[in-house]
């Protein structure tokens, strides 16, 4: 092998090593980006569009309850919540409550508590009012985790207690 062939071979080997090194570096950066930590800062909801999205999801949830549509309720309840509690259409109202059609809801508070790859979790406080022809009577408050998955354009709802809500949102 002559001297120029050895130099050319060395240059080709060097280029292959540089290319492989660059490829490995780029792949490791992708893995690091995929392993970004979940943002768990509690932030009051300020986005009006997101507020109405959550309010609409809660309203739909309550309409399924008042219509006694257990199948539709199961489709929007959080899957982990369903499995943890062995919820079926036969026992669903033990977990979501049983309300009449006079109950009206309104979202009072919503806090984003985590976000990761376009999946957002919100802790919400919902006002329940019983509406009559002439009056509206406060029935209480319910608390939920609403998870919005922007990748799949879906949402899920999980009922929670006031204690869990306060511990997460207010840190008390």
N, C-alpha and C positions, 0 to 999 in steps of 0.2 A: 504494500500500500504506500502510495507516495504521500508526501508531506501535505499537499493541498487536499487530498481525500481525507486524511486524518483531521484536518482543521474543519472541513465541511461536516464530517461525522460528529465532531465535538459540538459544532454549532447546532446541528439538528437535535442532538441529545439535550443540549442546554435549553433549546426552545421547547422541547417536549416537557422537560422538568418544570420550566416556567409556566407553561400552559396547565399542566396538572396541578401545580401549586395554586395557581389562580382559580382553577375550578374548585378545588377543595376549600379554599378560602371563601369563595362565593357561596358554596353549599353550607358551610358552617355559619355564615351570616344569616342565611335563610332559616336555619334551625334556631338560631338565637332569636330571630324575629318572631318565629312561631311560638317560642317559649316565653314570650313577654309575660310579665306578671299581670294578674288580674287587678284592675284598678278598683280598690275598695274604699275610696273616699266617699263619705256620705255627703251628697250635694242636693240642696233643695231644687226641685224641678222648676226651671225658668222658661222652658220651651213651650209655647202655647200649643203648637201642633201636637207635641208629645202628650201634653196634658189632656187634650181632647181625645187622643188615641186611647189613652189609659181609661179615661172616663167612659168612652164608648165600649171598651172591652168589659168594664164592670157592669155597665147597663145591660149588655148582651147576656152576661153571666146571670144577672138577676131576672132577666126575661125568661131564660131557660128554667130557672127555679120556679117562677110563678106559673109557667106553662107546664110544669112537671115533665120536662123533656130531659130525662136522665141520660140518654145517649149523647145529646149535644153537650150536656154538662161534662160528661166524661171526656169529650173531645177537647175541651178547653182547660180542664183541670191539669195541674202540673203532674207529669208522669211519675216523678219520684214520690210525690204526695199520695198518688193513687196506690202505688206499690207498697209504700210504708204502712198504709192503713187498710190495705186489702179492700179497696172501694170497688163496688159493683153497682149496677143500676138498681139492685134490690136494697142496698144500704146507703146510697149516696146522700140522701137527705139528712142522715144522722151527722154528716160531716159538713154539709153546706148550709144547713138550715132549711126551714120550710116557711116561706113567706107568701102572703096573699098578693093579689094584683094591685092593691092600693099602695104598696110600698114603692117609694121613689128614692132613687139614690143620687148622690152628688159627691164627686171627689173633692175632699176638703184639703188633703195634704198628699204630696208625693215626693219621695226622696230617692234619687238614684244611689244605690248602695254598691253596685259593682257593674263593671263593663269589661268585656273581653271579646274581641273579634266580632263586633257588631251584635253582641248579645248583651242586653241591658236588664238589670233587675231593679225594680222599684218597690219600695215599701210604701203602702198607701193607707190612708185613713179615709173611710167612706161614711158619709152621713146617711142615715136611714130615716126617712119621714113617711108617716102614713098620711096619705092625701084623702081628703073627703071633698065633698062638693064645695064646702065653704071654708075649710080649714086645713092646716097642715100641722101635724103633731110629731115632734121629735121622738123617734123610737130608740135611738141609740147610734152607736158607731160600730162599724166592722173594719177589720184590718186584713190586708192582703199583700202578698208578694205578687207583682205582675212582672213576668219575664217576657221581654220583647226580643224576638230573634229576627233581625233585619235581613239576615242571609236567606231565611226561608219564608219571610213575611208571615210569621205566626206569632201567637202570644199564648201564654199559659198563666193560670191563676192558681194561687195557693192561699187558702185561708190561714191566718195566723192569729195569735192572741194579742191583746193590747200590751201585755208584758214584753213579748218578743219585739213588737213594734217599738216600744219605748226604749228597750235595751239597745236596739240597733240604731235608732234615729237620734235619740236623746242621750244615749250612753248612760242611762240611769238604771 
